[in-house]
Amino acid sequence: MAVTSRTPSVSAPGTPPQPGLRERKKLRTRIAIRQAAYRLIAEQGYEATTVEQIAAAAEVSPSTVFRYFPAKEDIVLTDEYDGVLAAALRGRPAGEPPLESLRHVLAEVLAEFLATGEQELRQRTRLMVEVPAVRARTAGSMSDTAGALADALAARTGREPGDLAVRVFVAAVLGTLREVTLCWGEQGQEGDLVAMTGRALDVLEGGLRL
């Protein structure tokens, strides 16, 4: 999902164990690369910022950057919230409809984004709106999020993660989130992002009637 380089603090029943030393080191490296990228982009613009410059600012090699992020766009479009979303979804009441569960989980996680990484959220959204390459990469960058949500929904519903209904459900929700973010950005990042997300989910829940 994606928004902030801080370590997520949202917790829920079923939250996976804390990562080991190796995973924590990898996480710190990812965060350092992302923070360096955001800082350089803010100073000199997206197009003028190279992977080599980001690597130097993060004190890693360019090959290390590409090991963590396949493309420059991925640096500003990915974060560490996929596991948090999935764990929070698994922790919702068993009999709760999936869309209602996601409504609660997304509201909680978006509130966390805004509380701990608002500046990066705004910078990321601005890049999604203004840089065609970043916008084009958005759908591909959500593949890990889609997989995490599909696994969690499959476990809740007794289906397989690759089940067509699960895939369509996840694609609809993630497409909705993408459009909410773009709409918010195109409108000057005004308004309540959490409330906008809720209204967009209402459209899904209402059967996409206009």
Rosetta constraint file for C-alpha pairs under 8 A:
AtomPair CA 1 CA 78 HARMONIC 6.60 0.50
AtomPair CA 1 CA 79 HARMONIC 6.67 0.50
AtomPair CA 1 CA 81 HARMONIC 6.21 0.50
AtomPair CA 1 CA 82 HARMONIC 6.04 0.50
AtomPair CA 1 CA 142 HARMONIC 6.27 0.50
AtomPair CA 1 CA 145 HARMONIC 5.62 0.50
AtomPair CA 2 CA 77 HARMONIC 5.88 0.50
AtomPair CA 2 CA 78 HARMONIC 4.92 0.50
AtomPair CA 2 CA 79 HARMONIC 4.80 0.50
AtomPair CA 2 CA 80 HARMONIC 7.38 0.50
AtomPair CA 2 CA 81 HARMONIC 6.69 0.50
AtomPair CA 3 CA 76 HARMONIC 7.98 0.50
AtomPair CA 3 CA 77 HARMONIC 7.01 0.50
AtomPair CA 3 CA 78 HARMONIC 6.88 0.50
AtomPair CA 3 CA 79 HARMONIC 5.99 0.50
AtomPair CA 3 CA 113 HARMONIC 6.60 0.50
AtomPair CA 3 CA 117 HARMONIC 7.25 0.50
AtomPair CA 3 CA 120 HARMONIC 6.70 0.50
AtomPair CA 3 CA 121 HARMONIC 5.13 0.50
AtomPair CA 3 CA 124 HARMONIC 7.07 0.50
AtomPair CA 4 CA 79 HARMONIC 6.19 0.50
AtomPair CA 4 CA 113 HARMONIC 6.40 0.50
AtomPair CA 4 CA 116 HARMONIC 7.49 0.50
AtomPair CA 4 CA 117 HARMONIC 4.97 0.50
AtomPair CA 4 CA 118 HARMONIC 7.65 0.50
AtomPair CA 4 CA 120 HARMONIC 5.85 0.50
AtomPair CA 4 CA 121 HARMONIC 6.27 0.50
AtomPair CA 5 CA 31 HARMONIC 5.42 0.50
AtomPair CA 5 CA 34 HARMONIC 6.57 0.50
AtomPair CA 5 CA 35 HARMONIC 6.81 0.50
AtomPair CA 5 CA 79 HARMONIC 6.19 0.50
AtomPair CA 5 CA 80 HARMONIC 7.48 0.50
AtomPair CA 5 CA 117 HARMONIC 7.24 0.50
AtomPair CA 5 CA 120 HARMONIC 7.78 0.50
AtomPair CA 6 CA 31 HARMONIC 7.21 0.50
AtomPair CA 6 CA 116 HARMONIC 7.12 0.50
AtomPair CA 6 CA 117 HARMONIC 6.94 0.50
AtomPair CA 7 CA 80 HARMONIC 6.88 0.50
AtomPair CA 8 CA 80 HARMONIC 6.88 0.50
AtomPair CA 8 CA 81 HARMONIC 6.39 0.50
AtomPair CA 8 CA 84 HARMONIC 7.34 0.50
AtomPair CA 8 CA 112 HARMONIC 7.71 0.50
AtomPair CA 9 CA 112 HARMONIC 7.65 0.50
AtomPair CA 10 CA 84 HARMONIC 6.82 0.50
AtomPair CA 10 CA 108 HARMONIC 7.65 0.50
AtomPair CA 10 CA 109 HARMONIC 6.73 0.50
AtomPair CA 10 CA 112 HARMONIC 6.88 0.50
AtomPair CA 11 CA 15 HARMONIC 6.35 0.50
AtomPair CA 11 CA 84 HARMONIC 7.03 0.50
AtomPair CA 11 CA 87 HARMONIC 7.98 0.50
AtomPair CA 11 CA 88 HARMONIC 6.88 0.50
AtomPair CA 12 CA 87 HARMONIC 6.52 0.50
AtomPair CA 12 CA 88 HARMONIC 4.96 0.50
AtomPair CA 12 CA 91 HARMONIC 5.95 0.50
AtomPair CA 13 CA 87 HARMONIC 7.19 0.50
AtomPair CA 13 CA 88 HARMONIC 6.77 0.50
AtomPair CA 13 CA 90 HARMONIC 7.56 0.50
AtomPair CA 13 CA 91 HARMONIC 4.68 0.50
AtomPair CA 13 CA 92 HARMONIC 7.92 0.50
AtomPair CA 14 CA 87 HARMONIC 5.60 0.50
AtomPair CA 14 CA 88 HARMONIC 7.22 0.50
AtomPair CA 14 CA 90 HARMONIC 6.51 0.50
AtomPair CA 14 CA 91 HARMONIC 5.62 0.50
AtomPair CA 15 CA 84 HARMONIC 7.14 0.50
AtomPair CA 15 CA 87 HARMONIC 4.95 0.50
AtomPair CA 15 CA 88 HARMONIC 6.99 0.50
AtomPair CA 15 CA 91 HARMONIC 7.94 0.50
AtomPair CA 16 CA 83 HARMONIC 7.91 0.50
AtomPair CA 16 CA 87 HARMONIC 6.91 0.50
AtomPair CA 19 CA 23 HARMONIC 5.57 0.50
AtomPair CA 19 CA 24 HARMONIC 6.12 0.50
AtomPair CA 20 CA 24 HARMONIC 6.13 0.50
AtomPair CA 21 CA 25 HARMONIC 6.23 0.50
AtomPair CA 22 CA 26 HARMONIC 6.33 0.50
AtomPair CA 23 CA 27 HARMONIC 6.10 0.50
AtomPair CA 24 CA 28 HARMONIC 6.18 0.50
AtomPair CA 25 CA 29 HARMONIC 6.27 0.50
AtomPair CA 26 CA 30 HARMONIC 6.25 0.50
AtomPair CA 27 CA 31 HARMONIC 6.17 0.50
AtomPair CA 28 CA 32 HARMONIC 6.05 0.50
AtomPair CA 29 CA 33 HARMONIC 6.20 0.50
AtomPair CA 30 CA 34 HARMONIC 6.19 0.50
AtomPair CA 30 CA 68 HARMONIC 6.73 0.50
AtomPair CA 31 CA 35 HARMONIC 5.99 0.50
AtomPair CA 32 CA 36 HARMONIC 6.09 0.50
AtomPair CA 32 CA 58 HARMONIC 5.55 0.50
AtomPair CA 33 CA 37 HARMONIC 6.17 0.50
AtomPair CA 33 CA 54 HARMONIC 6.63 0.50
AtomPair CA 33 CA 55 HARMONIC 6.85 0.50
AtomPair CA 33 CA 57 HARMONIC 7.87 0.50
AtomPair CA 33 CA 58 HARMONIC 5.23 0.50
AtomPair CA 33 CA 65 HARMONIC 7.04 0.50
AtomPair CA 33 CA 75 HARMONIC 7.53 0.50
AtomPair CA 34 CA 38 HARMONIC 6.23 0.50
AtomPair CA 34 CA 75 HARMONIC 5.68 0.50
AtomPair CA 34 CA 76 HARMONIC 6.62 0.50
AtomPair CA 35 CA 39 HARMONIC 6.13 0.50
AtomPair CA 36 CA 40 HARMONIC 6.15 0.50
AtomPair CA 36 CA 54 HARMONIC 5.76 0.50
AtomPair CA 36 CA 55 HARMONIC 7.99 0.50
AtomPair CA 36 CA 57 HARMONIC 5.73 0.50
AtomPair CA 36 CA 58 HARMONIC 5.67 0.50
AtomPair CA 37 CA 41 HARMONIC 5.99 0.50
AtomPair CA 37 CA 49 HARMONIC 7.78 0.50
AtomPair CA 37 CA 54 HARMONIC 5.41 0.50
AtomPair CA 37 CA 75 HARMONIC 7.23 0.50
AtomPair CA 37 CA 76 HARMONIC 7.51 0.50
AtomPair CA 38 CA 42 HARMONIC 6.06 0.50
AtomPair CA 38 CA 76 HARMONIC 7.29 0.50
AtomPair CA 38 CA 120 HARMONIC 7.41 0.50
AtomPair CA 38 CA 123 HARMONIC 7.78 0.50
AtomPair CA 39 CA 43 HARMONIC 6.36 0.50
AtomPair CA 40 CA 44 HARMONIC 6.03 0.50
AtomPair CA 40 CA 45 HARMONIC 7.27 0.50
AtomPair CA 40 CA 49 HARMONIC 6.45 0.50
AtomPair CA 40 CA 54 HARMONIC 7.28 0.50
AtomPair CA 41 CA 45 HARMONIC 4.45 0.50
AtomPair CA 41 CA 46 HARMONIC 4.95 0.50
AtomPair CA 41 CA 48 HARMONIC 7.77 0.50
AtomPair CA 41 CA 49 HARMONIC 6.03 0.50
AtomPair CA 42 CA 46 HARMONIC 7.87 0.50
AtomPair CA 44 CA 48 HARMONIC 6.16 0.50
AtomPair CA 44 CA 49 HARMONIC 6.70 0.50
AtomPair CA 45 CA 49 HARMONIC 6.37 0.50
AtomPair CA 46 CA 127 HARMONIC 7.89 0.50
AtomPair CA 46 CA 131 HARMONIC 7.90 0.50
AtomPair CA 49 CA 53 HARMONIC 6.59 0.50
AtomPair CA 49 CA 54 HARMONIC 7.34 0.50
AtomPair CA 50 CA 54 HARMONIC 6.37 0.50
AtomPair CA 51 CA 55 HARMONIC 6.04 0.50
AtomPair CA 51 CA 62 HARMONIC 6.36 0.50
AtomPair CA 51 CA 65 HARMONIC 7.38 0.50
AtomPair CA 51 CA 72 HARMONIC 6.61 0.50
AtomPair CA 52 CA 56 HARMONIC 6.23 0.50
AtomPair CA 52 CA 61 HARMONIC 7.70 0.50
AtomPair CA 52 CA 62 HARMONIC 5.55 0.50
AtomPair CA 53 CA 57 HARMONIC 6.18 0.50
AtomPair CA 54 CA 58 HARMONIC 6.12 0.50
AtomPair CA 54 CA 62 HARMONIC 8.00 0.50
AtomPair CA 55 CA 59 HARMONIC 5.90 0.50
AtomPair CA 55 CA 60 HARMONIC 5.06 0.50
AtomPair CA 55 CA 61 HARMONIC 5.43 0.50
AtomPair CA 55 CA 62 HARMONIC 5.27 0.50
AtomPair CA 55 CA 64 HARMONIC 7.83 0.50
AtomPair CA 55 CA 65 HARMONIC 6.35 0.50
AtomPair CA 56 CA 60 HARMONIC 6.15 0.50
AtomPair CA 56 CA 61 HARMONIC 7.01 0.50
AtomPair CA 56 CA 62 HARMONIC 7.97 0.50
AtomPair CA 60 CA 64 HARMONIC 6.27 0.50
AtomPair CA 60 CA 65 HARMONIC 7.25 0.50
AtomPair CA 61 CA 65 HARMONIC 6.62 0.50
AtomPair CA 62 CA 66 HARMONIC 6.41 0.50
AtomPair CA 63 CA 67 HARMONIC 6.10 0.50
AtomPair CA 64 CA 68 HARMONIC 6.48 0.50
AtomPair CA 65 CA 69 HARMONIC 5.88 0.50
AtomPair CA 65 CA 70 HARMONIC 7.98 0.50
AtomPair CA 66 CA 70 HARMONIC 5.01 0.50
AtomPair CA 66 CA 71 HARMONIC 6.75 0.50
AtomPair CA 69 CA 74 HARMONIC 5.67 0.50
AtomPair CA 69 CA 75 HARMONIC 5.95 0.50
AtomPair CA 70 CA 74 HARMONIC 6.77 0.50
AtomPair CA 71 CA 75 HARMONIC 7.22 0.50
AtomPair CA 72 CA 76 HARMONIC 7.60 0.50
AtomPair CA 73 CA 77 HARMONIC 6.36 0.50
AtomPair CA 73 CA 133 HARMONIC 7.13 0.50
AtomPair CA 73 CA 134 HARMONIC 5.36 0.50
AtomPair CA 73 CA 137 HARMONIC 6.66 0.50
AtomPair CA 74 CA 78 HARMONIC 5.78 0.50
AtomPair CA 74 CA 137 HARMONIC 7.55 0.50
AtomPair CA 74 CA 141 HARMONIC 6.38 0.50
AtomPair CA 76 CA 124 HARMONIC 6.21 0.50
AtomPair CA 77 CA 124 HARMONIC 7.04 0.50
AtomPair CA 77 CA 134 HARMONIC 7.81 0.50
AtomPair CA 77 CA 138 HARMONIC 6.85 0.50
AtomPair CA 77 CA 141 HARMONIC 6.53 0.50
AtomPair CA 78 CA 141 HARMONIC 6.71 0.50
AtomPair CA 78 CA 142 HARMONIC 7.90 0.50
AtomPair CA 80 CA 84 HARMONIC 7.81 0.50
AtomPair CA 81 CA 85 HARMONIC 6.14 0.50
AtomPair CA 82 CA 86 HARMONIC 6.27 0.50
AtomPair CA 82 CA 144 HARMONIC 7.23 0.50
AtomPair CA 82 CA 145 HARMONIC 5.30 0.50
AtomPair CA 82 CA 148 HARMONIC 6.27 0.50
AtomPair CA 82 CA 149 HARMONIC 7.87 0.50
AtomPair CA 83 CA 87 HARMONIC 6.01 0.50
AtomPair CA 83 CA 148 HARMONIC 6.88 0.50
AtomPair CA 84 CA 88 HARMONIC 5.99 0.50
AtomPair CA 85 CA 89 HARMONIC 6.08 0.50
AtomPair CA 85 CA 105 HARMONIC 6.76 0.50
AtomPair CA 85 CA 106 HARMONIC 7.61 0.50
AtomPair CA 85 CA 109 HARMONIC 7.37 0.50
AtomPair CA 85 CA 148 HARMONIC 7.92 0.50
AtomPair CA 85 CA 149 HARMONIC 7.37 0.50
AtomPair CA 86 CA 90 HARMONIC 6.22 0.50
AtomPair CA 86 CA 148 HARMONIC 5.79 0.50
AtomPair CA 86 CA 149 HARMONIC 5.60 0.50
AtomPair CA 86 CA 151 HARMONIC 7.86 0.50
AtomPair CA 86 CA 152 HARMONIC 5.59 0.50
AtomPair CA 87 CA 91 HARMONIC 6.24 0.50
AtomPair CA 87 CA 152 HARMONIC 7.62 0.50
AtomPair CA 88 CA 92 HARMONIC 6.63 0.50
AtomPair CA 88 CA 105 HARMONIC 6.21 0.50
AtomPair CA 89 CA 101 HARMONIC 6.42 0.50
AtomPair CA 89 CA 102 HARMONIC 6.62 0.50
AtomPair CA 89 CA 105 HARMONIC 6.33 0.50
AtomPair CA 89 CA 152 HARMONIC 6.60 0.50
AtomPair CA 89 CA 153 HARMONIC 7.74 0.50
AtomPair CA 90 CA 152 HARMONIC 5.94 0.50
AtomPair CA 90 CA 153 HARMONIC 7.80 0.50
AtomPair CA 90 CA 155 HARMONIC 7.86 0.50
AtomPair CA 90 CA 156 HARMONIC 6.96 0.50
AtomPair CA 92 CA 96 HARMONIC 7.23 0.50
AtomPair CA 92 CA 101 HARMONIC 6.14 0.50
AtomPair CA 93 CA 101 HARMONIC 7.96 0.50
AtomPair CA 94 CA 156 HARMONIC 6.96 0.50
AtomPair CA 96 CA 100 HARMONIC 6.64 0.50
AtomPair CA 96 CA 101 HARMONIC 6.28 0.50
AtomPair CA 97 CA 101 HARMONIC 6.28 0.50
AtomPair CA 98 CA 102 HARMONIC 6.21 0.50
AtomPair CA 98 CA 153 HARMONIC 7.22 0.50
AtomPair CA 99 CA 103 HARMONIC 6.08 0.50
AtomPair CA 99 CA 201 HARMONIC 7.99 0.50
AtomPair CA 99 CA 205 HARMONIC 7.47 0.50
AtomPair CA 100 CA 104 HARMONIC 6.48 0.50
AtomPair CA 101 CA 105 HARMONIC 6.25 0.50
AtomPair CA 102 CA 106 HARMONIC 5.79 0.50
AtomPair CA 103 CA 107 HARMONIC 6.16 0.50
AtomPair CA 103 CA 198 HARMONIC 6.84 0.50
AtomPair CA 103 CA 201 HARMONIC 7.25 0.50
AtomPair CA 104 CA 108 HARMONIC 6.29 0.50
AtomPair CA 105 CA 109 HARMONIC 6.20 0.50
AtomPair CA 106 CA 110 HARMONIC 5.83 0.50
AtomPair CA 107 CA 111 HARMONIC 6.09 0.50
AtomPair CA 107 CA 194 HARMONIC 5.86 0.50
AtomPair CA 107 CA 197 HARMONIC 7.87 0.50
AtomPair CA 107 CA 198 HARMONIC 7.73 0.50
AtomPair CA 108 CA 112 HARMONIC 6.39 0.50
AtomPair CA 109 CA 113 HARMONIC 6.25 0.50
AtomPair CA 110 CA 114 HARMONIC 6.26 0.50
AtomPair CA 110 CA 193 HARMONIC 7.96 0.50
AtomPair CA 110 CA 194 HARMONIC 6.39 0.50
AtomPair CA 111 CA 115 HARMONIC 6.13 0.50
AtomPair CA 111 CA 194 HARMONIC 7.04 0.50
AtomPair CA 112 CA 116 HARMONIC 6.07 0.50
AtomPair CA 112 CA 117 HARMONIC 7.94 0.50
AtomPair CA 113 CA 117 HARMONIC 5.29 0.50
AtomPair CA 113 CA 118 HARMONIC 6.27 0.50
AtomPair CA 113 CA 121 HARMONIC 7.30 0.50
AtomPair CA 114 CA 118 HARMONIC 4.52 0.50
AtomPair CA 114 CA 121 HARMONIC 7.45 0.50
AtomPair CA 117 CA 121 HARMONIC 6.13 0.50
AtomPair CA 118 CA 122 HARMONIC 6.13 0.50
AtomPair CA 119 CA 123 HARMONIC 6.19 0.50
AtomPair CA 120 CA 124 HARMONIC 5.91 0.50
AtomPair CA 121 CA 125 HARMONIC 6.10 0.50
AtomPair CA 122 CA 126 HARMONIC 6.09 0.50
AtomPair CA 122 CA 185 HARMONIC 7.92 0.50
AtomPair CA 122 CA 189 HARMONIC 7.35 0.50
AtomPair CA 123 CA 127 HARMONIC 6.28 0.50
AtomPair CA 124 CA 128 HARMONIC 6.25 0.50
AtomPair CA 125 CA 129 HARMONIC 6.31 0.50
AtomPair CA 125 CA 181 HARMONIC 6.71 0.50
AtomPair CA 125 CA 182 HARMONIC 6.91 0.50
AtomPair CA 125 CA 185 HARMONIC 5.70 0.50
AtomPair CA 126 CA 130 HARMONIC 6.03 0.50
AtomPair CA 126 CA 185 HARMONIC 6.10 0.50
AtomPair CA 127 CA 131 HARMONIC 5.31 0.50
AtomPair CA 127 CA 134 HARMONIC 6.52 0.50
AtomPair CA 127 CA 135 HARMONIC 7.66 0.50
AtomPair CA 128 CA 132 HARMONIC 7.28 0.50
AtomPair CA 128 CA 134 HARMONIC 5.38 0.50
AtomPair CA 128 CA 135 HARMONIC 4.66 0.50
AtomPair CA 128 CA 138 HARMONIC 7.77 0.50
AtomPair CA 128 CA 182 HARMONIC 7.05 0.50
AtomPair CA 129 CA 135 HARMONIC 6.69 0.50
AtomPair CA 129 CA 182 HARMONIC 6.34 0.50
AtomPair CA 129 CA 185 HARMONIC 6.38 0.50
AtomPair CA 129 CA 186 HARMONIC 6.56 0.50
AtomPair CA 131 CA 135 HARMONIC 6.40 0.50
AtomPair CA 132 CA 136 HARMONIC 5.99 0.50
AtomPair CA 133 CA 137 HARMONIC 6.16 0.50
AtomPair CA 134 CA 138 HARMONIC 6.32 0.50
AtomPair CA 137 CA 141 HARMONIC 6.13 0.50
AtomPair CA 138 CA 142 HARMONIC 6.56 0.50
AtomPair CA 138 CA 178 HARMONIC 7.91 0.50
AtomPair CA 139 CA 143 HARMONIC 7.27 0.50
AtomPair CA 142 CA 146 HARMONIC 6.11 0.50
AtomPair CA 142 CA 174 HARMONIC 7.76 0.50
AtomPair CA 143 CA 147 HARMONIC 6.21 0.50
AtomPair CA 144 CA 148 HARMONIC 6.22 0.50
AtomPair CA 145 CA 149 HARMONIC 6.15 0.50
AtomPair CA 146 CA 150 HARMONIC 5.94 0.50
AtomPair CA 146 CA 170 HARMONIC 6.23 0.50
AtomPair CA 146 CA 171 HARMONIC 7.27 0.50
AtomPair CA 146 CA 174 HARMONIC 7.47 0.50
AtomPair CA 147 CA 151 HARMONIC 6.16 0.50
AtomPair CA 147 CA 161 HARMONIC 7.78 0.50
AtomPair CA 148 CA 152 HARMONIC 6.35 0.50
AtomPair CA 149 CA 153 HARMONIC 6.00 0.50
AtomPair CA 149 CA 170 HARMONIC 6.82 0.50
AtomPair CA 150 CA 154 HARMONIC 5.89 0.50
AtomPair CA 150 CA 161 HARMONIC 5.10 0.50
AtomPair CA 150 CA 162 HARMONIC 7.61 0.50
AtomPair CA 150 CA 166 HARMONIC 6.23 0.50
AtomPair CA 150 CA 167 HARMONIC 6.76 0.50
AtomPair CA 150 CA 170 HARMONIC 6.45 0.50
AtomPair CA 151 CA 155 HARMONIC 6.24 0.50
AtomPair CA 151 CA 160 HARMONIC 7.81 0.50
AtomPair CA 151 CA 161 HARMONIC 5.17 0.50
AtomPair CA 152 CA 156 HARMONIC 6.38 0.50
AtomPair CA 153 CA 157 HARMONIC 6.08 0.50
AtomPair CA 153 CA 159 HARMONIC 7.95 0.50
AtomPair CA 153 CA 161 HARMONIC 7.52 0.50
AtomPair CA 153 CA 166 HARMONIC 7.09 0.50
AtomPair CA 154 CA 158 HARMONIC 5.62 0.50
AtomPair CA 154 CA 159 HARMONIC 4.66 0.50
AtomPair CA 154 CA 160 HARMONIC 5.35 0.50
AtomPair CA 154 CA 161 HARMONIC 5.16 0.50
AtomPair CA 154 CA 166 HARMONIC 6.93 0.50
AtomPair CA 155 CA 159 HARMONIC 6.81 0.50
AtomPair CA 155 CA 160 HARMONIC 7.80 0.50
AtomPair CA 159 CA 163 HARMONIC 6.49 0.50
AtomPair CA 159 CA 166 HARMONIC 7.66 0.50
AtomPair CA 160 CA 166 HARMONIC 7.83 0.50
AtomPair CA 161 CA 166 HARMONIC 6.48 0.50
AtomPair CA 161 CA 167 HARMONIC 7.39 0.50
AtomPair CA 162 CA 166 HARMONIC 6.87 0.50
AtomPair CA 162 CA 167 HARMONIC 6.41 0.50
AtomPair CA 163 CA 167 HARMONIC 6.25 0.50
AtomPair CA 164 CA 168 HARMONIC 6.08 0.50
AtomPair CA 165 CA 169 HARMONIC 6.06 0.50
AtomPair CA 166 CA 170 HARMONIC 6.15 0.50
AtomPair CA 167 CA 171 HARMONIC 6.02 0.50
AtomPair CA 168 CA 172 HARMONIC 6.03 0.50
AtomPair CA 169 CA 173 HARMONIC 6.33 0.50
AtomPair CA 170 CA 174 HARMONIC 6.11 0.50
AtomPair CA 171 CA 175 HARMONIC 5.85 0.50
AtomPair CA 172 CA 176 HARMONIC 6.08 0.50
AtomPair CA 172 CA 204 HARMONIC 7.97 0.50
AtomPair CA 173 CA 177 HARMONIC 6.32 0.50
AtomPair CA 173 CA 201 HARMONIC 7.71 0.50
AtomPair CA 174 CA 178 HARMONIC 6.20 0.50
AtomPair CA 175 CA 179 HARMONIC 6.26 0.50
AtomPair CA 176 CA 180 HARMONIC 6.11 0.50
AtomPair CA 176 CA 197 HARMONIC 7.98 0.50
AtomPair CA 176 CA 200 HARMONIC 6.65 0.50
AtomPair CA 176 CA 201 HARMONIC 7.39 0.50
AtomPair CA 177 CA 181 HARMONIC 6.16 0.50
AtomPair CA 177 CA 197 HARMONIC 6.88 0.50
AtomPair CA 178 CA 182 HARMONIC 6.24 0.50
AtomPair CA 179 CA 183 HARMONIC 5.92 0.50
AtomPair CA 180 CA 184 HARMONIC 6.05 0.50
AtomPair CA 180 CA 193 HARMONIC 7.82 0.50
AtomPair CA 180 CA 196 HARMONIC 6.76 0.50
AtomPair CA 180 CA 197 HARMONIC 6.22 0.50
AtomPair CA 180 CA 200 HARMONIC 7.15 0.50
AtomPair CA 181 CA 185 HARMONIC 6.15 0.50
AtomPair CA 181 CA 193 HARMONIC 7.79 0.50
AtomPair CA 182 CA 186 HARMONIC 5.98 0.50
AtomPair CA 183 CA 187 HARMONIC 6.14 0.50
AtomPair CA 184 CA 188 HARMONIC 6.65 0.50
AtomPair CA 184 CA 189 HARMONIC 4.87 0.50
AtomPair CA 184 CA 190 HARMONIC 6.56 0.50
AtomPair CA 184 CA 191 HARMONIC 7.47 0.50
AtomPair CA 184 CA 193 HARMONIC 6.97 0.50
AtomPair CA 185 CA 189 HARMONIC 4.67 0.50
AtomPair CA 185 CA 190 HARMONIC 7.87 0.50
AtomPair CA 191 CA 196 HARMONIC 7.81 0.50
AtomPair CA 192 CA 196 HARMONIC 6.15 0.50
AtomPair CA 193 CA 197 HARMONIC 6.16 0.50
AtomPair CA 194 CA 198 HARMONIC 6.35 0.50
AtomPair CA 195 CA 199 HARMONIC 6.27 0.50
AtomPair CA 196 CA 200 HARMONIC 6.21 0.50
AtomPair CA 197 CA 201 HARMONIC 6.23 0.50
AtomPair CA 198 CA 202 HARMONIC 6.28 0.50
AtomPair CA 199 CA 203 HARMONIC 6.65 0.50
AtomPair CA 200 CA 204 HARMONIC 6.77 0.50
AtomPair CA 201 CA 205 HARMONIC 6.10 0.50
AtomPair CA 202 CA 206 HARMONIC 5.95 0.50
AtomPair CA 203 CA 207 HARMONIC 6.60 0.50
AtomPair CA 203 CA 208 HARMONIC 5.26 0.50
AtomPair CA 203 CA 209 HARMONIC 6.93 0.50
AtomPair CA 204 CA 208 HARMONIC 5.26 0.50
